[in-house]
């Protein structure tokens, strides 16, 4: 009966010899039969029934019967598509997400959205990301460069009295750097502009020795991305924006050190591709093409992962801070002995 009506058995009946691949083939056959059935009914409505509807007084001029098609969406695949488009910087309408994934939109949506933006603004202020763009434009660029050099002058320099030991002095042991800028993202997607990457590569090509240090422009761009991820993570936690300067300073400091290592790693990788087989400097365009796989990973897929990781870590850090703050009145952790039959060390 299933074969007679549906043209197959594996879309409705369970067979011991059936496989997922075979079931998919049967499903395609069934879809083709359903499409033929729909076309058959449409032909009856448009060619046989239209005169009857017209004789009954219905206005059928200029119209036709059609099926309202709605694409079948695999939610997991659709979410992956949305995330990839978002990571490319494409703005996505919230209403589209609610409709696509059949999620009820809150009645107080606008209020919740505004509250979240207010919370993010407060966290940006705590992280030192807020500022007046007009004032920033008035700053002397030479002063900015000097401050950056002073802040990172020895990050990967050789110590003169340590026999070649690496120094990570200023960032690793110093204060928060205020040169990371004030601008931030509003689409919650990591993005570093093409111009920033191009300028970074141009500086490395002009002076290969710069690859041994940290590029200020790209470093600032990475810090902005990771700082914004931190803001997103903090806003997702239950922690309120407070004046816990030590906590926010630690977050800023961690983001800046990570960005420095990331930029230094990228600079070293692309610098290794500067010379051709004869040991001569490659033309800029050829070199850029040779390293595009490296740069696209660092400022593309890897940056997306680093952004997502920073969101999670900031969220967890804020939650842990709350645990510590409320440990006297609301204990959240308790030491439990291991259930392992052969415990090691202090775990027992």
C-alpha positions in Angstrom: 0.0 0.0 0.0 2.8 2.4 0.9 4.5 1.8 -2.5 1.1 2.3 -4.3 0.3 5.6 -2.6 3.7 7.1 -1.8 6.0 5.4 -4.2 8.2 4.1 -1.4 8.2 2.5 2.0 11.0 3.9 4.1 9.4 7.3 4.8 6.6 5.7 6.7 7.5 2.0 7.4 10.4 0.6 9.4 12.5 -1.9 7.5 15.4 -4.0 8.8 17.2 -3.4 5.6 16.7 0.4 5.5 19.5 3.0 5.9 19.5 6.7 6.3 20.9 7.1 2.8 18.2 4.9 1.3 15.6 6.7 3.3 16.8 10.0 1.9 16.4 8.7 -1.6 12.9 7.5 -0.9 12.1 10.9 0.6 13.2 12.6 -2.6 11.0 10.3 -4.6 8.0 11.1 -2.4 8.6 14.8 -2.7 8.6 14.5 -6.5 5.3 12.7 -6.4 3.8 15.3 -4.1 5.0 18.0 -6.5 3.3 16.3 -9.4 0.1 15.9 -7.4 0.1 19.7 -6.5 0.6 20.6 -10.2 -2.3 18.3 -11.1 -4.6 20.0 -8.6 -3.4 23.5 -9.8 -4.2 22.6 -13.4 -7.8 21.6 -12.3 -8.3 24.8 -10.4 -6.8 27.1 -13.0 -8.3 25.5 -16.1 -11.4 23.6 -15.2 -12.7 25.4 -12.1 -12.0 29.0 -13.1 -15.0 29.2 -15.6 -17.2 27.7 -12.8 -16.0 30.3 -10.3 -16.6 33.1 -12.8 -20.2 31.9 -13.5 -20.8 32.0 -9.8 -19.8 35.7 -9.7 -16.2 35.5 -8.6 -13.7 37.9 -10.3 -11.0 35.6 -11.6 -9.5 37.9 -14.2 -5.7 38.3 -14.0 -5.3 35.8 -11.2 -4.4 32.2 -10.7 -4.2 29.6 -8.0 -0.8 28.9 -6.5 0.5 27.1 -3.5 2.0 29.1 -0.8 5.5 27.7 -0.5 7.4 27.8 2.7 11.0 26.5 2.8 11.7 23.8 5.2 14.4 25.0 7.5 16.8 22.9 9.5 17.2 25.0 12.7 20.8 23.9 13.4 21.9 24.7 9.8 20.0 28.0 9.9 21.7 29.1 13.1 25.1 28.3 11.6 24.3 30.4 8.6 23.1 33.3 10.8 26.2 33.1 12.9 28.5 33.1 9.9 26.7 36.1 8.3 26.9 37.9 11.6 30.6 37.2 11.8 31.0 38.8 8.4 29.5 42.0 9.8 26.1 41.7 8.1 23.3 43.3 10.2 20.5 40.9 10.9 17.0 42.0 11.9 15.8 40.7 15.2 12.3 40.2 13.9 13.7 37.9 11.2 15.3 35.7 14.0 12.1 35.6 16.0 10.1 34.5 13.0 12.6 32.1 11.5 13.2 30.2 14.8 9.6 30.5 16.0 10.5 32.3 19.2 7.9 34.5 20.9 8.9 38.1 20.9 8.5 39.6 24.4 5.8 42.2 24.7 8.4 44.6 26.4 11.0 43.9 23.7 12.0 47.5 23.3 12.3 48.0 27.0 14.5 44.9 27.4 16.6 46.0 24.4 17.1 49.5 25.9 18.1 48.0 29.3 20.6 45.7 27.7 22.2 48.7 25.8 22.3 50.7 29.0 24.0 47.8 30.7 26.6 47.5 27.9 27.3 51.2 28.0 27.9 50.9 31.7 30.3 48.0 31.2 32.1 49.9 28.4 32.6 52.8 30.8 34.0 50.5 33.5 36.4 49.0 30.9 37.5 52.4 29.8 36.0 52.1 26.4 33.8 55.2 26.5 35.1 58.4 25.2 34.4 61.5 23.1 35.3 60.8 19.5 35.7 64.5 18.8 38.3 64.8 21.6 40.0 61.8 20.2 40.3 63.4 16.8 42.0 66.4 18.4 44.7 64.3 20.0 48.1 64.6 18.4 48.9 61.4 16.5 52.6 61.7 17.4 51.7 61.7 21.0 49.6 58.6 20.6 52.4 56.8 18.9 54.9 57.8 21.5 52.7 56.6 24.3 52.2 53.3 22.6 55.9 52.8 22.1 56.6 53.7 25.7 54.0 51.1 26.8 55.2 48.3 24.6 58.9 49.3 24.1 60.3 46.0 25.5 57.5 43.6 25.0 59.6 41.2 23.0 62.9 43.0 23.1 66.1 41.4 24.2 67.2 42.3 27.7 70.7 43.8 27.6 71.8 42.2 30.9 69.8 38.9 30.8 71.7 37.2 28.1 68.8 37.3 25.5 65.9 36.6 27.8 62.6 37.8 26.6 61.0 40.8 28.4 57.3 41.2 28.8 57.6 44.1 31.2 55.2 46.9 30.5 52.1 45.0 29.6 52.7 42.0 31.7 53.6 43.9 34.9 52.4 47.4 34.1 49.1 49.3 34.1 46.2 49.3 31.7 47.0 51.0 28.3 44.5 53.8 27.4 45.6 53.8 23.8 43.2 51.1 22.6 40.7 53.6 21.6 37.1 54.3 22.5 35.1 53.1 19.5 33.1 49.9 19.8 30.8 47.6 17.9 27.0 47.7 17.9 26.4 44.5 15.9 28.2 42.3 18.4 30.3 40.9 15.6 34.1 40.8 15.5 35.5 42.8 12.6 38.8 44.3 11.7 38.7 46.5 8.6 40.6 45.7 5.4 42.5 49.0 5.7 43.9 48.1 9.1 45.2 44.8 7.9 46.5 46.3 4.7 48.4 49.0 6.6 49.8 46.4 8.9 51.1 44.4 6.0 52.5 47.5 4.3 54.5 48.4 7.4 55.9 44.9 7.7 56.9 44.9 4.1 58.6 48.3 4.3 60.5 47.4 7.5 60.6 43.7 8.1 62.3 44.3 11.5 59.0 45.6 12.8 57.7 42.0 12.8 59.8 41.5 15.9 57.7 44.0 17.8 53.9 44.7 18.0 52.1 46.7 15.4 50.2 49.5 17.2 47.3 49.7 14.6 46.5 46.1 14.5 47.0 45.7 18.2 44.5 48.4 18.9 42.0 46.8 16.5 42.3 43.4 18.2 41.9 45.0 21.7 38.7 46.7 20.6 37.3 43.4 19.4 38.2 41.5 22.6 37.0 44.3 24.8 33.6 44.4 23.1 33.4 40.6 23.5 34.1 41.2 27.2 31.2 43.7 27.3 28.9 41.2 25.7 29.9 38.5 28.2 29.4 40.9 31.2 26.0 41.9 29.9 24.9 38.3 29.7 25.8 37.6 33.3 23.7 38.4 36.3 26.3 40.7 37.6 25.5 44.4 37.8 27.9 47.1 36.7 29.8 48.2 39.7 32.9 50.2 40.5 35.0 47.1 41.0 38.0 48.8 39.4 40.4 45.9 40.2 38.2 43.4 38.4 37.8 45.5 35.3 41.5 46.4 35.3 42.3 42.7 35.3 39.9 42.1 32.4 41.4 45.0 30.4 44.9 43.9 31.2 44.2 40.3 30.1 42.7 41.4 26.8 45.7 43.7 26.0 48.2 41.0 26.7 46.3 38.5 24.6 46.1 41.0 21.7 49.8 41.6 21.9 50.6 37.9 21.7 48.2 37.5 18.8 49.5 40.4 16.8 53.1 39.3 17.4 52.4 35.8 16.3 50.7 37.0 13.1 53.6 39.4 12.3 56.1 36.5 12.7 54.1 34.2 10.4 53.7 36.7 7.6 57.3 37.9 7.9 58.6 34.4 7.2 57.0 34.7 3.7 58.7 37.9 2.8 61.6 36.5 0.8 61.5 34.4 -2.4 63.7 31.3 -3.1 66.6 33.6 -4.0 66.4 35.4 -0.7 65.0 38.6 -2.3 62.1 40.6 -1.0 58.9 39.7 -2.8 56.8 42.4 -4.4 54.1 43.6 -2.0 51.2 42.4 -4.1 52.7 38.9 -4.5 53.5 38.7 -0.8 50.0 39.8 0.2 48.6 37.0 -2.0 51.0 34.5 -0.5 50.0 35.3 3.1 46.2 35.8 2.6 45.5 32.4 4.0 47.4 33.3 7.2 45.8 36.8 7.6 42.3 35.5 6.8 42.5 32.9 9.5 43.9 35.3 12.1 41.4 38.1 11.5 38.6 35.9 10.3 37.7 32.4 11.7 40.2 32.5 14.5 39.1 36.0 15.6 35.5 34.8 15.6 36.4 32.0 17.9 38.5 34.2 20.1 35.6 36.7 20.3 33.1 33.9 21.3 35.6 32.5 23.9 36.1 36.0 25.4 32.3 36.4 25.7 32.1 33.1 27.6 35.1 33.8 29.8 33.9 37.3 30.7 30.5 35.9 31.6 32.1 33.2 33.8 34.4 35.7 35.4 31.5 38.0 36.3 29.6 35.0 37.8 32.6 33.9 39.8 33.0 37.4 41.1 29.4 37.3 42.3 30.1 33.9 44.0 33.0 35.4 45.8 31.1 38.5 46.8 28.2 36.5 48.3 30.1 33.5 49.7 29.2 34.5 53.3 25.5 34.8 52.8 25.0 32.4 49.9 27.5 29.6 49.7 27.6 28.2 46.2 30.6 25.8 46.4 31.3 22.9 48.6 34.3 20.6 48.6 33.2 17.0 47.7 35.5 14.0 48.1 36.1 12.1 44.9 34.1 9.0 44.0 37.0 7.5 42.1 38.0 4.0 43.3 41.7 5.0 43.1 42.0 8.7 44.1 45.2 10.6 43.5 46.9 13.2 45.7 44.6 15.6 47.6 41.5 14.7 45.6 40.6 12.2 48.3 
